[in-house]
Structures are given as structure tokens and as C-alpha cells.
Amino acid sequence: MTFMGVTSSTPLLLFLVVGCLFFGSFWRAGLMAALGCLLFYLINRGLILGRLPLLGPHDTLLFFGMSATLMGFICSYYPVVRDKRWFTIVVGFFAGSVTVAAVMFKPLNMPLPQILDTLWFELHVVVAFFGYALFAIGAIASVAYLRTGIRGYLDLLYKAALVGWTFFSVSMISGGIWGYYAWGTYWLWTPKELWTSILWLFYALLLHIKLKGPRWDAVFAWLGIAGLFVMLFTYLGVSLLMKSSHSF
């Protein structure tokens, strides 16, 4: 039986994850439970497949959800949100929504194609999603600042964006090395490469705006929100709407 890609074989563990994220994220323990279940599912799936589960929208969305949960849990100890239950709730709803989207897609159980069978590809994907997750955390902090005016949220945005941009920089470097081994060049003029560069330059600009002083605080926060949409288009929009070497 199939409904929007959800089959009777869909692991019940993923529905438990969604429950923990939507209803258990009132507490950090709920995020931890969801993170543990996601890690167990991904590790078990990887052992069955004999590779990291990083192919197709099902696997990558799950890894994105896991990354958002992990980074959200870590950032929940940042002073400005340490005692704010709403923060873990928003993180939970974001990660839960990503997980629900993953369940809608059929898993790809094929062996890793030879062109992807390299450590550089796996490193490229893993650190990219760590960066994506931190960009999402930054957007949450941006909204909080615009609603409250508390500068501590800007500090969280800056640190999340800086670490996320660093992860993304590592992803671009490892992606270039993978591209050289796969296609004989470090760069291809495809939509994915172009939007990846746009995303990298966008967050480089955001980080520089922070250094211009308090008069630019509102601009800095709005860019943090805009960055979420640039990131989502780079990840999902390009894959679903454009033909690229990185398409699903």
C-alpha cells in the first residue's frame, strides 16, 4: 500500500522520530531521543547498504533533519536561548518537517555509483548539511532578534553563520577535489555549482555586514532570514527544478 510515497515498509522508527520532534521538543530530551533514533536508522541503513546513506531525497533529507537536530541541540546551550523552551520547539518543528518530507520519498537502495565512490564525495555531502543546519539555526535567531531586539540573538546568528560557512567552505573544497577525480576538473558550469558559489558568497557578505557595527544590525538579521531561502533553493530548488550533475 502506498500513499504519497509512504509505504507499509516505511520504518516505524521514522514515525517515532517525527513524534519526538513535533511533540517532544518541548524538552532537550525530546531532541536527544529523535537524534538517537535518526542516527540508529541511518547507521543501520548504511550497514545494510555498505555505504553512507547519502543518495536521493529520502536519505539526504533525513541527514539534513538529523543535522538540524544535532546543531539545534548544541546551540540550545548558548546563553541567550539556554532557558528558552521555544527554541527547541522551533528546531523540532523544522527538523520534523524535513523528516516528514523525507518519508514522502522512496529510499534508493542502489550501490554507490563508481563516480561517487570516494571519501571526497562523502565528506563533501556531510559537511554541507552541517553548514545548512547552522544556516537554519541562524535564521531562527534572526527572527528572534527582529521580534525582541535582544542582541544576544545576533551573536548566535553570527556564530552559527561563521561555523556554518566554515563547514560549507570545507564542502566546496572537498567537492572540487571530488569533481577533479570524477570529471577531470575542479569546476563545472552547472546550476548546482553556480548556486553553491552564490550561497557561499552570500554568507561571506553576511559575515562582513556584522563587522560594520550596530547600525547594520537589522540588515544583518534580515540577511540571516534570506539566507535560509537561498540555502533551501541551493539544496532543493536546483535538484528539483534544474538539470545538474547534483540532481536527485
VEXKOL-22860 format. One record per residue (C-alpha): x negated, y, z negated; residue in one letter. Coordinates in nm, 3 decimals. Layout:
+---------+---------+---------+------+
!      px !      py !      pz ! filo !
+---------+---------+---------+------+
!       X !       Y !       Z !    a !
...
+---------+---------+---------+------+
This chain:
+---------+---------+---------+------+
!      px !      py !      pz ! filo !
+---------+---------+---------+------+
!   0.000 !   0.000 !   0.000 !    m !
!  -0.135 !   0.341 !   0.099 !    t !
!  -0.028 !   0.693 !   0.010 !    f !
!  -0.239 !   0.985 !   0.137 !    m !
!  -0.547 !   0.768 !   0.125 !    g !
!  -0.476 !   0.630 !  -0.223 !    v !
!  -0.467 !   0.253 !  -0.208 !    t !
!  -0.383 !  -0.014 !  -0.459 !    s !
!  -0.756 !  -0.088 !  -0.473 !    s !
!  -0.841 !   0.261 !  -0.595 !    t !
!  -1.024 !   0.205 !  -0.924 !    p !
!  -0.813 !   0.285 !  -1.226 !    l !
!  -1.129 !   0.433 !  -1.374 !    l !
!  -1.092 !   0.736 !  -1.146 !    l !
!  -0.739 !   0.797 !  -1.270 !    f !
!  -0.878 !   0.785 !  -1.624 !    l !
!  -1.136 !   1.044 !  -1.518 !    v !
!  -0.862 !   1.272 !  -1.386 !    v !
!  -0.667 !   1.233 !  -1.708 !    g !
!  -0.970 !   1.319 !  -1.920 !    c !
!  -1.045 !   1.626 !  -1.710 !    l !
!  -0.691 !   1.761 !  -1.693 !    f !
!  -0.572 !   1.674 !  -2.043 !    f !
!  -0.888 !   1.600 !  -2.244 !    g !
!  -1.092 !   1.906 !  -2.151 !    s !
!  -0.943 !   2.096 !  -2.446 !    f !
!  -1.243 !   1.943 !  -2.622 !    w !
!  -1.602 !   1.883 !  -2.512 !    r !
!  -1.543 !   1.515 !  -2.592 !    a !
!  -1.296 !   1.503 !  -2.303 !    g !
!  -1.560 !   1.633 !  -2.063 !    l !
!  -1.808 !   1.381 !  -2.201 !    m !
!  -1.562 !   1.094 !  -2.156 !    a !
!  -1.491 !   1.199 !  -1.796 !    a !
!  -1.864 !   1.237 !  -1.727 !    l !
!  -1.935 !   0.891 !  -1.867 !    g !
!  -1.661 !   0.732 !  -1.656 !    c !
!  -1.777 !   0.910 !  -1.340 !    l !
!  -2.137 !   0.807 !  -1.397 !    l !
!  -2.030 !   0.447 !  -1.461 !    f !
!  -1.821 !   0.442 !  -1.142 !    y !
!  -2.096 !   0.598 !  -0.926 !    l !
!  -2.372 !   0.379 !  -1.069 !    i !
!  -2.164 !   0.064 !  -1.030 !    n !
!  -2.071 !   0.163 !  -0.675 !    r !
!  -2.436 !   0.234 !  -0.598 !    g !
!  -2.544 !  -0.106 !  -0.727 !    l !
!  -2.280 !  -0.278 !  -0.512 !    i !
!  -2.378 !  -0.082 !  -0.200 !    l !
!  -2.753 !  -0.096 !  -0.264 !    g !
!  -2.784 !   0.280 !  -0.213 !    r !
!  -2.684 !   0.607 !  -0.372 !    l !
!  -2.313 !   0.670 !  -0.303 !    p !
!  -2.359 !   0.994 !  -0.110 !    l !
!  -2.183 !   0.926 !   0.221 !    l !
!  -1.846 !   1.065 !   0.323 !    g !
!  -1.598 !   1.292 !   0.145 !    p !
!  -1.500 !   1.031 !  -0.118 !    h !
!  -1.850 !   0.986 !  -0.254 !    d !
!  -1.967 !   1.345 !  -0.216 !    t !
!  -1.656 !   1.494 !  -0.374 !    l !
!  -1.692 !   1.255 !  -0.668 !    l !
!  -2.056 !   1.353 !  -0.705 !    f !
!  -1.953 !   1.719 !  -0.688 !    f !
!  -1.693 !   1.659 !  -0.960 !    g !
!  -1.949 !   1.479 !  -1.172 !    m !
!  -2.200 !   1.763 !  -1.123 !    s !
!  -1.940 !   2.027 !  -1.218 !    a !
!  -1.850 !   1.829 !  -1.531 !    t !
!  -2.215 !   1.790 !  -1.630 !    l !
!  -2.307 !   2.155 !  -1.572 !    m !
!  -1.987 !   2.273 !  -1.738 !    g !
!  -2.061 !   2.063 !  -2.045 !    f !
!  -2.416 !   2.202 !  -2.068 !    i !
!  -2.303 !   2.561 !  -2.015 !    c !
!  -2.027 !   2.523 !  -2.276 !    s !
!  -2.302 !   2.562 !  -2.538 !    y !
!  -2.401 !   2.903 !  -2.404 !    y !
!  -2.331 !   3.157 !  -2.684 !    p !
!  -2.061 !   3.359 !  -2.508 !    v !
!  -1.845 !   3.052 !  -2.439 !    v !
!  -1.952 !   2.821 !  -2.722 !    r !
!  -1.632 !   2.876 !  -2.917 !    d !
!  -1.406 !   2.941 !  -2.616 !    k !
!  -1.184 !   2.641 !  -2.552 !    r !
!  -1.054 !   2.795 !  -2.230 !    w !
!  -1.397 !   2.749 !  -2.072 !    f !
!  -1.396 !   2.369 !  -2.096 !    t !
!  -1.032 !   2.367 !  -1.985 !    i !
!  -1.110 !   2.564 !  -1.667 !    v !
!  -1.415 !   2.347 !  -1.597 !    v !
!  -1.200 !   2.038 !  -1.650 !    g !
!  -0.929 !   2.158 !  -1.412 !    f !
!  -1.185 !   2.246 !  -1.146 !    f !
!  -1.368 !   1.914 !  -1.174 !    a !
!  -1.036 !   1.729 !  -1.198 !    g !
!  -0.909 !   1.892 !  -0.880 !    s !
!  -1.227 !   1.792 !  -0.697 !    v !
!  -1.188 !   1.435 !  -0.825 !    t !
!  -0.825 !   1.420 !  -0.709 !    v !
!  -0.939 !   1.535 !  -0.365 !    a !
!  -1.200 !   1.256 !  -0.362 !    a !
!  -0.938 !   0.991 !  -0.437 !    v !
!  -0.746 !   1.100 !  -0.127 !    m !
!  -1.029 !   0.977 !   0.097 !    f !
!  -1.122 !   0.619 !   0.173 !    k !
!  -1.471 !   0.520 !   0.049 !    p !
!  -1.733 !   0.448 !   0.313 !    l !
!  -1.889 !   0.111 !   0.229 !    n !
!  -2.129 !   0.100 !   0.523 !    m !
!  -2.504 !   0.056 !   0.475 !    p !
!  -2.710 !   0.373 !   0.475 !    l !
!  -2.794 !   0.463 !   0.838 !    p !
!  -3.164 !   0.449 !   0.914 !    q !
!  -3.175 !   0.822 !   0.978 !    i !
!  -3.058 !   0.881 !   0.618 !    l !
!  -3.259 !   0.604 !   0.455 !    d !
!  -3.517 !   0.826 !   0.290 !    t !
!  -3.577 !   0.973 !  -0.054 !    l !
!  -3.577 !   1.320 !   0.100 !    w !
!  -3.213 !   1.286 !   0.208 !    f !
!  -3.103 !   1.167 !  -0.136 !    e !
!  -3.295 !   1.446 !  -0.311 !    l !
!  -3.151 !   1.697 !  -0.064 !    h !
!  -2.792 !   1.598 !  -0.144 !    v !
!  -2.825 !   1.551 !  -0.521 !    v !
!  -2.984 !   1.889 !  -0.599 !    v !
!  -2.750 !   2.066 !  -0.353 !    a !
!  -2.450 !   1.952 !  -0.557 !    f !
!  -2.618 !   2.058 !  -0.880 !    f !
!  -2.651 !   2.402 !  -0.723 !    g !
!  -2.290 !   2.400 !  -0.602 !    y !
!  -2.170 !   2.312 !  -0.951 !    a !
!  -2.361 !   2.601 !  -1.108 !    l !
!  -2.226 !   2.842 !  -0.848 !    f !
!  -1.876 !   2.734 !  -0.954 !    a !
!  -1.965 !   2.793 !  -1.321 !    i !
!  -2.089 !   3.139 !  -1.222 !    g !
!  -1.755 !   3.217 !  -1.058 !    a !
!  -1.572 !   3.122 !  -1.379 !    i !
!  -1.800 !   3.356 !  -1.576 !    a !
!  -1.736 !   3.632 !  -1.320 !    s !
!  -1.360 !   3.615 !  -1.368 !    v !
!  -1.407 !   3.618 !  -1.745 !    a !
!  -1.619 !   3.935 !  -1.725 !    y !
!  -1.371 !   4.116 !  -1.500 !    l !
!  -1.089 !   4.031 !  -1.741 !    r !
!  -1.271 !   4.116 !  -2.066 !    t !
!  -1.568 !   4.340 !  -1.986 !    g !
!  -1.791 !   4.131 !  -2.213 !    i !
!  -2.146 !   4.150 !  -2.073 !    r !
!  -2.235 !   3.808 !  -2.208 !    g !
!  -2.036 !   3.657 !  -1.921 !    y !
!  -2.260 !   3.842 !  -1.675 !    l !
!  -2.562 !   3.687 !  -1.842 !    d !
!  -2.406 !   3.343 !  -1.798 !    l !
!  -2.334 !   3.424 !  -1.433 !    l !
!  -2.693 !   3.537 !  -1.378 !    y !
!  -2.848 !   3.230 !  -1.537 !    k !
!  -2.609 !   2.988 !  -1.365 !    a !
!  -2.673 !   3.157 !  -1.029 !    a !
!  -3.050 !   3.162 !  -1.082 !    l !
!  -3.076 !   2.793 !  -1.174 !    v !
!  -2.823 !   2.701 !  -0.904 !    g !
!  -3.018 !   2.900 !  -0.644 !    w !
!  -3.337 !   2.721 !  -0.754 !    t !
!  -3.170 !   2.381 !  -0.713 !    f !
!  -3.039 !   2.491 !  -0.374 !    f !
!  -3.384 !   2.607 !  -0.269 !    s !
!  -3.522 !   2.262 !  -0.351 !    v !
!  -3.235 !   2.115 !  -0.147 !    s !
!  -3.327 !   2.328 !   0.154 !    m !
!  -3.694 !   2.232 !   0.131 !    i !
!  -3.622 !   1.860 !   0.097 !    s !
!  -3.360 !   1.889 !   0.372 !    g !
!  -3.619 !   2.039 !   0.603 !    g !
!  -3.862 !   1.755 !   0.532 !    i !
!  -3.583 !   1.500 !   0.589 !    w !
!  -3.495 !   1.675 !   0.915 !    g !
!  -3.855 !   1.653 !   1.031 !    y !
!  -3.864 !   1.277 !   0.974 !    y !
!  -3.516 !   1.231 !   1.126 !    a !
!  -3.526 !   1.464 !   1.428 !    w !
!  -3.885 !   1.580 !   1.452 !    g !
!  -3.807 !   1.937 !   1.346 !    t !
!  -3.760 !   2.122 !   1.020 !    y !
!  -3.469 !   2.324 !   1.158 !    w !
!  -3.172 !   2.269 !   1.390 !    l !
!  -2.936 !   2.539 !   1.515 !    w !
!  -2.621 !   2.373 !   1.385 !    t !
!  -2.334 !   2.528 !   1.183 !    p !
!  -2.443 !   2.347 !   0.866 !    k !
!  -2.797 !   2.480 !   0.876 !    e !
!  -2.673 !   2.830 !   0.954 !    l !
!  -2.418 !   2.834 !   0.671 !    w !
!  -2.670 !   2.680 !   0.432 !    t !
!  -2.901 !   2.972 !   0.508 !    s !
!  -2.613 !   3.218 !   0.463 !    i !
!  -2.534 !   3.067 !   0.122 !    l !
!  -2.899 !   3.082 !   0.016 !    w !
!  -2.932 !   3.446 !   0.127 !    l !
!  -2.600 !   3.533 !  -0.038 !    f !
!  -2.718 !   3.417 !  -0.380 !    y !
!  -3.058 !   3.577 !  -0.328 !    a !
!  -2.870 !   3.905 !  -0.273 !    l !
!  -2.652 !   3.841 !  -0.579 !    l !
!  -2.957 !   3.789 !  -0.798 !    l !
!  -3.115 !   4.111 !  -0.672 !    h !
!  -2.792 !   4.306 !  -0.736 !    i !
!  -2.818 !   4.209 !  -1.103 !    k !
!  -3.153 !   4.389 !  -1.122 !    l !
!  -3.002 !   4.720 !  -1.008 !    k !
!  -2.855 !   4.794 !  -1.351 !    g !
!  -2.519 !   4.828 !  -1.528 !    p !
!  -2.361 !   5.045 !  -1.256 !    r !
!  -2.354 !   4.737 !  -1.033 !    w !
!  -2.201 !   4.502 !  -1.289 !    d !
!  -1.858 !   4.490 !  -1.124 !    a !
!  -2.011 !   4.431 !  -0.781 !    v !
!  -2.226 !   4.156 !  -0.931 !    f !
!  -1.918 !   3.987 !  -1.079 !    a !
!  -1.714 !   4.011 !  -0.758 !    w !
!  -2.003 !   3.863 !  -0.563 !    l !
!  -2.006 !   3.575 !  -0.812 !    g !
!  -1.643 !   3.504 !  -0.721 !    i !
!  -1.705 !   3.544 !  -0.347 !    a !
!  -1.996 !   3.303 !  -0.375 !    g !
!  -1.758 !   3.023 !  -0.475 !    l !
!  -1.575 !   3.056 !  -0.144 !    f !
!  -1.898 !   3.081 !   0.056 !    v !
!  -2.016 !   2.763 !  -0.116 !    m !
!  -1.690 !   2.576 !  -0.055 !    l !
!  -1.691 !   2.671 !   0.312 !    f !
!  -2.056 !   2.565 !   0.346 !    t !
!  -1.976 !   2.227 !   0.193 !    y !
!  -1.622 !   2.150 !   0.309 !    l !
!  -1.534 !   2.403 !   0.577 !    g !
!  -1.828 !   2.327 !   0.803 !    v !
!  -1.780 !   1.950 !   0.769 !    s !
!  -1.405 !   1.959 !   0.834 !    l !
!  -1.381 !   2.239 !   1.091 !    l !
!  -1.708 !   2.238 !   1.283 !    m !
!  -1.919 !   1.981 !   1.463 !    k !
!  -2.250 !   1.942 !   1.286 !    s !
!  -2.519 !   1.687 !   1.206 !    s !
!  -2.391 !   1.709 !   0.845 !    h !
!  -2.024 !   1.644 !   0.922 !    s !
!  -1.840 !   1.370 !   0.733 !    f !
+---------+---------+---------+------+
